Amino acid sequence: MASSKAYLEFILEQLPHTGEITCRPMMGEYILYFRGKVIGGIYDDRFLVKPTKSAKALMKDAQYELPYEGAKEMLLVDNVDDREFLSELTEALYNDLPEPKKKKH
């Protein structure tokens, strides 16, 4: 099942870093970027993030879920109404993740 544009827009509105969060459609789902780093995505109308050390510490009871068959497990963000938490989570993810690789021309 593909994710709805309405759910994507809801999540983007909840994320506090306006202008720093971007998304890219990918096979009916959406990849989310924060300051150019992939932090997670919207899969089957679920907000999933990479299971970094800080994300796991912030979300001790989070469920691990597969975004799609054959993918690595990600953490389900279930408290999407808490903007303060989402701000802390996106910053933590950004700090844990490596810089994006430069594209060769």
Sequence and secondary structure as in RCSB ss.txt:
>XXXX:A:sequence
MASSKAYLEFILEQLPHTGEITCRPMMGEYILYFRGKVIGGIYDDRFLVKPTKSAKALMKDAQYELPYEGAKEML
LVDNVDDREFLSELTEALYNDLPEPKKKKH
>XXXX:A:secstr
    HHHHHHHHHHSS TTTEEEEEETTEEEEEETTEEEEEEETTEEEE   HHHHHHTTT  EE SSTTS  EE
E   TT HHHHHHHHHHHHHHS        
